[in-house]
């Protein structure tokens, strides 16, 4: 084997891998979002998930890409972990089609015209010609994508042919035969197949290379079988890389994928080679061809599915054992078994809501403290993670209550409590968002080294305690199930709104006189906007609490308007009290002293 054979070998490998990449990518583009939509329809029916896994993997010609898609869907919350197992099994079966397509290169056509057309060296050139016409002649992107797909397939088959041609001289090399003989050791063969496939990150590509080697006539079943097993393990490398930086459930998808391959390989090694030791399979020393490798590849994955598919739930449990749950994960759980006793389920939701409210308050307290006392990186990081937890509680409670209302018969009281929580979680989540925005403002002040004027600092010292109080009043009213003080929130919300309007006007004057810069003005206005919105959402919480406690039959829209616009002697008195508390000379002096 001379230097030119090596050039042809590596050139063919380059064409093969590039063609595989182009084919896979163009197939995904051609399918558009249809494959993702199909994947989302994978339900609790495992056989449907299995079928969908087969179809999509055949369409995109990559089980690795299929697993990466699953990791992404689980990470974004589109799919549940348990639903991915059957799809992974289907993907393993679907990926074997590539080897059968490549096996067409081994057809002995003779003078038969039809068989000659079936040889890749012939039909791939026809595909390339059609693809070039579509790519260069069509103005529609879909046609161009189809053209790219056809050209990608032609390049792949050209690479396959070049590798086969370059390996022809190996038939006569005794050293090459000795090297292959080493793979008679199943453990060494599995290791070699795993390493090669991990490097090129495609089992279809490594199986294709193995098929090219088989065309030299030097590869036996005993050599090929462990290499195929190793290739199936090595294909997990892409999924492992894709699991970096995703949530724990998404990591568990990768664990399931690896477990299926590892357990399947272990079963093959024990059962198959154990039986071979007893019965001495005569075919093991026979030469294996390109079709034989495709068959071994399919049998391995189909057998794995038959054996392990019934144990899908155990695979999920294994993934949870390997990627252990954190305290946060355990926190975000509501037991669906409690739905059989709806009242207890409602109570559990309320307990989770208590945690959500506390998290929102923690975020608000820390973000406002940074505005008054200075930026703190640890608090900033805490607020960011805390806001994500509040979002998690909103999703958890909302979806749980929706399912509870749709599947169980609730009493009037439980329906009211459920409805109250459904309406309130969005308001609490928005308060956490604005606490997050206040933290962003504090970080901007720190990073840009902005310094507010003494008047602006004094105004922040007055508005922030008011914002803290309005949220505390609303939450106290909500959690205590006592609507008596709900109407205190409205007057304080008006005071906060008026203070923010006045402070914005003051800041415009400071900008005009050059006391403050435009950059400071943007940040200051952002802070005031969040303060107003927190007060507004707090009022909504108080209104929800009062409505369900006092006048549950009132139309929600009408009631909310009347509650916010309520004017009577008590409201006027509370308004004056809050106004004096945050706008009196004593309050102004207190703010000035606190800012020094």
VENCORHU-V225639 format. One line per field, one symbol per residue. ss: DSSP state (H for helix, E for strand, C for the rest). burial: # if it has 9 or more other ideal C-beta (glycine too) atoms within 8 Angstrom, else .. A space follows every 50 residues. Layout:
# VENCORHU-V225639
ss = ???
burial = ???
This chain:
# VENCORHU-V225639
ss = CCHHHHHHHHHHHHHHHHHHHHHHHHHHHHHCCHHHHHHHCCCCCHHHHH HHHHHHHHHHCCHHHHHHHHHHHHHHCCCCHHHHHHHHHHHHHHCCHHHH HHHHHHCCCCCCHHHHHHCHHHHHHHHHHHHHHHHHHCCCHHHHHHHHHH HHHHHHHHHHHHHHHHCHHHHHCHHHHHHHHHHHCHHHHHHHHHHHHHHH CCHHHHHHHHHHHHCCCCCEHHHHHHHHHHHHHHCHHHHHHHCCCCCHHH HHHHHHHHHHHHHHHHHHHHHHHHHHHHHCCHHHHCECCHHHHHHHHHHH HHHHHHHHHHHHHHHHHHHHHHCCCCHHHHHCCCCHHHHHCHHHHHHHHH HHHHHHHHHHHHHHHHHHHHHHHCCCHHHHHHHHHHHHHHHHHHHHHHHH HHHHHHHCCCCHHHHHHHHHHHHHHHHHHHHHHHHHHHHHHHHHHHHCCC CCCHHHHHHHHHHHHHHHHHHHHHHHHHHCCCHHHCHHHHHHHHHHHHHH HHHHHHHHHHHHHCCCCHHHHHHHHHHHHHHHHHHHHHHHHHHHHHHHHH CCCCCHHHHHHHHHCCCCHHHHHHHHHHHHHHHCHHHHHHHHHHHC
burial = ....##.##.#####################...##.###.#...#.### #########################...#.#################### .#####..#.....##.###.####.##.######..#....######## #################.##..#..##..#..##.#.###########.# ################.#######################.##..#.### ###############.###..##.##.......#...###.###.###.# #####..##..#..##.###........#..#.#...##..#..##.### .######.##############..#...##.###.##.##########.# #####..#.#...############.#############.######...# .#..########################....#.################ ..##.###.##....#...##.###########################. ........##..##.#....##.##.#######...##.###..#.
